[in-house]
Amino acid sequence: MMNEHQNVPDAPASELDLRGVICPYNFVKTKLKLETLKQGQVLSVLLDDGDPIRNVSRSVENEGHTVLSQERVDQAYRILIRREEND
């Protein structure tokens, strides 16, 4: 059976729920998960409001990855991060 997300470039390859996880552990977990993905794959991450959403977004961009979107979900945020090649 065909995966209907196969031709959708930004369908998340993986999702992490890091609500309740404090800084910097949420970034460390996000970074480790991104390292398991191939270039161009997308990771969906659920983060708490406040420091987590600010710090993780900034940190993954500092690592050279792309934050595609950030949307509010209840008391948290879902961010989509595309893995970029880093040397």
GROMACS elastic network, one bead per residue, 0.5 to 0.9 nm:
[ bonds ]
;  ai    aj funct       b0    kb
    1     4     6  0.89905   500
    2     5     6  0.86225   500
    2     6     6  0.77385   500
    3     6     6  0.54676   500
    3     7     6  0.86636   500
    4     7     6  0.72531   500
    4     8     6  0.80625   500
    5     8     6  0.51737   500
    5     9     6  0.80743   500
    5    10     6  0.88111   500
    5    11     6  0.61972   500
    5    12     6  0.89802   500
    6     9     6  0.76526   500
    6    11     6  0.80855   500
    7    10     6  0.89982   500
    7    11     6  0.86828   500
    8    11     6  0.56560   500
    9    12     6  0.85832   500
    9    40     6  0.83164   500
    9    41     6  0.80201   500
    9    42     6  0.84802   500
   10    13     6  0.84742   500
   10    40     6  0.85767   500
   10    41     6  0.74516   500
   10    42     6  0.61578   500
   10    68     6  0.87481   500
   10    80     6  0.85374   500
   10    82     6  0.80880   500
   11    14     6  0.89118   500
   11    41     6  0.82444   500
   11    42     6  0.67095   500
   11    43     6  0.87058   500
   12    15     6  0.69291   500
   12    41     6  0.70060   500
   12    43     6  0.52545   500
   12    44     6  0.58389   500
   12    80     6  0.74508   500
   12    81     6  0.86437   500
   12    82     6  0.87376   500
   13    37     6  0.77939   500
   13    41     6  0.60173   500
   13    42     6  0.54564   500
   13    43     6  0.59352   500
   13    44     6  0.79173   500
   14    33     6  0.84650   500
   14    37     6  0.84275   500
   14    41     6  0.86025   500
   14    42     6  0.70146   500
   14    43     6  0.51080   500
   14    44     6  0.62438   500
   14    45     6  0.85932   500
   15    42     6  0.88207   500
   15    43     6  0.57166   500
   15    45     6  0.56936   500
   15    46     6  0.79155   500
   16    29     6  0.84943   500
   16    30     6  0.75335   500
   16    33     6  0.82390   500
   16    43     6  0.76284   500
   16    44     6  0.62722   500
   16    46     6  0.62715   500
   16    47     6  0.88424   500
   17    20     6  0.88855   500
   17    21     6  0.88862   500
   17    44     6  0.84276   500
   17    45     6  0.58903   500
   17    47     6  0.69684   500
   17    78     6  0.89252   500
   18    21     6  0.52901   500
   18    22     6  0.84165   500
   18    26     6  0.61196   500
   18    29     6  0.83607   500
   18    30     6  0.86270   500
   18    45     6  0.68757   500
   18    46     6  0.55056   500
   18    47     6  0.53115   500
   18    48     6  0.75444   500
   19    22     6  0.83692   500
   19    26     6  0.85807   500
   19    46     6  0.61112   500
   19    48     6  0.52409   500
   19    52     6  0.88885   500
   19    76     6  0.71778   500
   19    77     6  0.89453   500
   20    26     6  0.89534   500
   20    47     6  0.78291   500
   20    48     6  0.67503   500
   21    24     6  0.85468   500
   21    25     6  0.65474   500
   21    26     6  0.56233   500
   21    47     6  0.80070   500
   21    48     6  0.80873   500
   21    52     6  0.83158   500
   22    25     6  0.58117   500
   22    26     6  0.59987   500
   22    27     6  0.88821   500
   22    48     6  0.88102   500
   22    51     6  0.86931   500
   22    52     6  0.69892   500
   23    26     6  0.55393   500
   23    27     6  0.67329   500
   23    28     6  0.85353   500
   23    51     6  0.75002   500
   23    52     6  0.61779   500
   23    55     6  0.77597   500
   23    56     6  0.82334   500
   24    27     6  0.54098   500
   24    28     6  0.63074   500
   24    29     6  0.87829   500
   24    52     6  0.82476   500
   24    55     6  0.83302   500
   24    56     6  0.82794   500
   25    29     6  0.60787   500
   25    30     6  0.84585   500
   26    29     6  0.52652   500
   26    30     6  0.61536   500
   26    31     6  0.86289   500
   26    47     6  0.79555   500
   26    52     6  0.71848   500
   26    56     6  0.71589   500
   27    31     6  0.59881   500
   27    32     6  0.85114   500
   27    52     6  0.81214   500
   27    55     6  0.77195   500
   27    56     6  0.52466   500
   27    57     6  0.86784   500
   27    59     6  0.72237   500
   27    60     6  0.77501   500
   28    31     6  0.51307   500
   28    32     6  0.61487   500
   28    33     6  0.85843   500
   28    56     6  0.89782   500
   29    32     6  0.51847   500
   29    33     6  0.61509   500
   29    34     6  0.86105   500
   30    33     6  0.51772   500
   30    34     6  0.61437   500
   30    35     6  0.87108   500
   30    43     6  0.84961   500
   30    45     6  0.75151   500
   30    56     6  0.79768   500
   30    60     6  0.82093   500
   31    34     6  0.50996   500
   31    35     6  0.63258   500
   31    60     6  0.72569   500
   31    63     6  0.86508   500
   32    35     6  0.51892   500
   32    36     6  0.69004   500
   33    36     6  0.53562   500
   33    37     6  0.70198   500
   33    43     6  0.80277   500
   34    37     6  0.53127   500
   34    38     6  0.82026   500
   34    41     6  0.86827   500
   34    42     6  0.84280   500
   34    43     6  0.69319   500
   34    65     6  0.89926   500
   34    81     6  0.84671   500
   34    82     6  0.84566   500
   34    83     6  0.62546   500
   35    38     6  0.77908   500
   35    83     6  0.80929   500
   37    40     6  0.82452   500
   37    41     6  0.61119   500
   37    42     6  0.79245   500
   37    43     6  0.81640   500
   37    83     6  0.69571   500
   38    41     6  0.56263   500
   38    42     6  0.88533   500
   38    83     6  0.69422   500
   38    84     6  0.83003   500
   38    85     6  0.83542   500
   39    42     6  0.87062   500
   39    82     6  0.77362   500
   39    83     6  0.51666   500
   39    84     6  0.51437   500
   39    85     6  0.55388   500
   39    86     6  0.89728   500
   40    82     6  0.56623   500
   40    83     6  0.52298   500
   40    84     6  0.59802   500
   40    85     6  0.80830   500
   41    81     6  0.83478   500
   41    82     6  0.56600   500
   41    83     6  0.56770   500
   41    84     6  0.82918   500
   42    68     6  0.87706   500
   42    80     6  0.63919   500
   42    81     6  0.54493   500
   42    83     6  0.62587   500
   43    79     6  0.81246   500
   43    80     6  0.56494   500
   43    81     6  0.51662   500
   43    82     6  0.63884   500
   43    83     6  0.76399   500
   44    78     6  0.65533   500
   44    79     6  0.57284   500
   44    81     6  0.64534   500
   44    82     6  0.89694   500
   45    77     6  0.80166   500
   45    78     6  0.54787   500
   45    79     6  0.53289   500
   45    80     6  0.64822   500
   45    81     6  0.78602   500
   46    53     6  0.87820   500
   46    73     6  0.83345   500
   46    76     6  0.66394   500
   46    77     6  0.55650   500
   46    79     6  0.65837   500
   47    52     6  0.61019   500
   47    53     6  0.58010   500
   47    56     6  0.84905   500
   47    76     6  0.55907   500
   47    77     6  0.52691   500
   47    78     6  0.63969   500
   47    79     6  0.77980   500
   48    51     6  0.78563   500
   48    52     6  0.57468   500
   48    53     6  0.62240   500
   48    75     6  0.69257   500
   48    77     6  0.62171   500
   48    78     6  0.89440   500
   49    52     6  0.63208   500
   49    53     6  0.56352   500
   49    54     6  0.80516   500
   49    72     6  0.87511   500
   49    75     6  0.68698   500
   49    76     6  0.53887   500
   49    77     6  0.65044   500
   50    53     6  0.58881   500
   50    54     6  0.64168   500
   50    55     6  0.85878   500
   51    54     6  0.51518   500
   51    55     6  0.56501   500
   51    56     6  0.81251   500
   52    55     6  0.52914   500
   52    56     6  0.57656   500
   52    57     6  0.81701   500
   53    56     6  0.55997   500
   53    57     6  0.60425   500
   53    58     6  0.85296   500
   53    70     6  0.88533   500
   53    76     6  0.84832   500
   53    77     6  0.69882   500
   53    78     6  0.88066   500
   53    79     6  0.82963   500
   54    57     6  0.55412   500
   54    58     6  0.62567   500
   54    59     6  0.85994   500
   55    58     6  0.52389   500
   55    59     6  0.59274   500
   55    60     6  0.86039   500
   56    59     6  0.50403   500
   56    60     6  0.61014   500
   56    61     6  0.85285   500
   57    60     6  0.55545   500
   57    61     6  0.63852   500
   57    62     6  0.87276   500
   57    66     6  0.89852   500
   57    67     6  0.67596   500
   57    70     6  0.89664   500
   57    79     6  0.79250   500
   57    81     6  0.85771   500
   58    61     6  0.52583   500
   58    62     6  0.61845   500
   58    63     6  0.87545   500
   58    67     6  0.88891   500
   59    63     6  0.63053   500
   59    64     6  0.88557   500
   60    64     6  0.65686   500
   60    65     6  0.56039   500
   60    66     6  0.73846   500
   60    67     6  0.76430   500
   60    81     6  0.79730   500
   61    64     6  0.50190   500
   61    65     6  0.50150   500
   61    66     6  0.58981   500
   61    67     6  0.68628   500
   61    81     6  0.89701   500
   62    65     6  0.73979   500
   63    86     6  0.79606   500
   64    83     6  0.82671   500
   64    84     6  0.65009   500
   64    85     6  0.78983   500
   64    86     6  0.68193   500
   65    81     6  0.68113   500
   65    82     6  0.60280   500
   65    83     6  0.52740   500
   65    84     6  0.50016   500
   65    85     6  0.79493   500
   65    86     6  0.83948   500
   66    80     6  0.83886   500
   66    81     6  0.55288   500
   66    82     6  0.51266   500
   66    83     6  0.67737   500
   66    84     6  0.70241   500
   67    70     6  0.76624   500
   67    79     6  0.69421   500
   67    80     6  0.58556   500
   67    82     6  0.64231   500
   68    79     6  0.73456   500
   68    80     6  0.53249   500
   68    81     6  0.56906   500
   68    82     6  0.67343   500
   69    78     6  0.79700   500
   69    79     6  0.54970   500
   69    80     6  0.53096   500
   69    81     6  0.75377   500
   70    77     6  0.65151   500
   70    78     6  0.56540   500
   70    80     6  0.66254   500
   71    76     6  0.85875   500
   71    77     6  0.54533   500
   71    78     6  0.53015   500
   71    79     6  0.64634   500
   71    80     6  0.89184   500
   72    75     6  0.73365   500
   72    76     6  0.59424   500
   72    78     6  0.63439   500
   72    79     6  0.88318   500
   73    76     6  0.51673   500
   73    77     6  0.52406   500
   73    78     6  0.64887   500
   74    77     6  0.76830   500
   83    86     6  0.88881   500
